[in-house]
Amino acid sequence: MKGDRVEVVVDTGTSTAQMFEIEATKAGRRVDVTSGRGIVEVAELTRTGQPVRVGRFMASRVIAVVEHPAKEGDANGGRRRPRRVEQEETLL
């Protein structure tokens, strides 16, 4: 669903960790996380299952995988738009 995103924190071998983010950018796309044989894979997929963007990480280097689902029923992917305020006319 648009607005779903996954953050992956990876140990780079130095004193800092690096964060990667993959997000479902269009309507009908989703983010899928799989792991197996020492690899963690995060992919943005279309409705038909075709990968758009894929991130592959060594499981031994992955510190955290954080999934942020979009809010249910939110058309703009969990982000808030400023509300439009219309001026009301008063008749005297």
C-alpha positions as CSV (number, residue, x, y, z in Angstrom):
1,M,0.0,0.0,0.0
2,K,1.3,3.5,-0.8
3,G,3.0,4.9,2.2
4,D,4.3,1.6,3.6
5,R,8.0,1.9,4.3
6,V,10.8,-0.2,5.7
7,E,14.0,1.0,7.4
8,V,17.0,-1.2,7.5
9,V,19.9,-0.3,9.8
10,V,23.2,-2.0,8.8
11,D,26.6,-2.2,10.5
12,T,29.1,-0.8,8.1
13,G,32.2,-2.0,10.0
14,T,33.2,1.4,11.2
15,S,32.0,3.2,14.3
16,T,28.7,4.2,12.6
17,A,25.7,2.4,11.2
18,Q,24.0,3.2,8.0
19,M,20.2,3.4,7.5
20,F,18.5,2.5,4.3
21,E,14.8,3.2,3.5
22,I,12.5,1.6,0.9
23,E,9.0,3.0,0.5
24,A,6.0,2.1,-1.6
25,T,5.9,5.3,-3.7
26,K,2.7,4.8,-5.8
27,A,-0.8,3.5,-5.3
28,G,-1.0,-0.3,-5.6
29,R,2.6,-0.9,-4.6
30,R,3.8,-2.7,-1.5
31,V,7.0,-3.4,0.4
32,D,8.0,-7.0,1.0
33,V,10.7,-8.3,3.4
34,T,12.2,-11.7,3.0
35,S,15.2,-13.4,4.7
36,G,17.0,-16.6,4.0
37,R,20.5,-18.1,3.5
38,G,22.2,-15.2,5.2
39,I,20.5,-12.5,3.1
40,V,17.7,-10.0,4.1
41,E,15.9,-8.6,1.0
42,V,13.6,-5.6,1.1
43,A,11.7,-5.0,-2.2
44,E,9.1,-2.5,-3.5
45,L,6.7,-4.6,-5.6
46,T,3.9,-3.7,-8.1
47,R,0.4,-5.2,-8.0
48,T,1.6,-8.0,-10.2
49,G,4.7,-8.8,-8.1
50,Q,7.3,-7.2,-10.3
51,P,10.1,-5.7,-8.2
52,V,10.7,-2.0,-8.7
53,R,13.5,-1.4,-6.2
54,V,15.3,-4.1,-4.2
55,G,17.8,-3.8,-1.3
56,R,19.8,-6.9,-0.3
57,F,21.8,-7.0,2.9
58,M,24.0,-9.6,4.6
59,A,22.0,-10.8,7.6
60,S,25.1,-10.8,9.8
61,R,25.4,-7.1,9.3
62,V,21.7,-6.1,9.8
63,I,21.1,-4.5,13.1
64,A,17.4,-3.7,12.8
65,V,14.5,-3.9,10.3
66,V,11.7,-1.5,11.1
67,E,8.4,-1.7,9.2
68,H,6.2,1.4,9.1
69,P,2.8,0.5,7.7
70,A,0.6,3.3,6.3
71,K,-2.4,4.3,8.3
72,E,-5.5,2.4,7.3
73,G,-7.8,4.5,5.1
74,D,-5.2,7.2,4.6
75,A,-5.0,8.1,0.9
76,N,-1.8,10.1,1.1
77,G,0.3,7.4,2.7
78,G,0.4,8.4,6.4
79,R,1.5,11.9,5.7
80,R,-0.8,14.8,6.7
81,R,-1.6,17.5,4.3
82,P,-2.4,21.0,5.7
83,R,-6.1,21.4,5.8
84,R,-7.6,23.8,3.4
85,V,-9.6,26.5,5.2
86,E,-12.2,28.3,3.1
87,Q,-13.4,31.7,4.0
88,E,-17.0,32.0,5.0
89,E,-19.1,34.9,3.9
90,T,-21.4,36.5,6.4
91,L,-24.6,38.2,5.3
92,L,-25.8,41.2,7.3
